[in-house]
């Protein structure tokens, strides 16, 4: 059985769109390590944060515990 995260998908998408280059959406879902990497690489030069944004929109993005963000 697949569990879902208590994090909000819309908020994660907004954070990824506006502050993705700073890794804000990754900090929000508890992925601190990759959030710091995105912070120092400017969101993987914008590519990584754009891919994350698309993944969030399709409902496949997971939180730090591996639960999909679907709310």
N, C-alpha and C positions, 0 to 999 in steps of 0.2 A: 504494500500500500504506500502510495506516494503522499508525503506530507507537504503542506504549504507553509510558507513563512508568514509571520505576523507583520512583516514590513509591507508598506504600501507601494504598489507598482507605479502608480501615477507620480508619487513623490520621487521615487527612484529615477523615473524617466525625466522629470523636470530637473533634478540635480545633475543627471548625466548630460542633458542638453545644454544647460547654462554653466555648470561648474565641472563638467567632465574632465577638463584638462587638469583640474586640481585633484581629481579622484574622489570628489565629494560623494558620489553615489556608492562607491566602494566603502567609504567610511560609514555611510548610513546603514549598509547591510552587514557591517561587522568585519569586512575584509580589510583589516588595518594594514597588513603587510603589502598587499598589492595596491592599496590606496596610497601608501607612501611612495611606492615605485612610480605610480602615475603622477604623483605630485612632482617628483624630481625629474621626470621625463616629459613633462607637459602633456600628459595623457597619451604617452607613446607617440609624440608628435601629432596628436589629434586623431590618429588612426585607431588606436586602441579604444579611446573613449567613444568614438563613433560606432565601432563594432559593438561595444557594450550597450550603447543606446538602442541599436537595432535588436539585440538579444533581449533587452528589457521589453521592448514593444511586442515581441513575439511570445513573451511569457516564459522564456527559458532561462532567465537569469536566476542565480541562486544566492542565498545568503551564506554566512560563514559556516552554517551547519549543513549546507547542502540542500536546503529546502527551497523549492521554487517560489518566486515572488509572483503571486497571481492576483492579489486583491486589487 
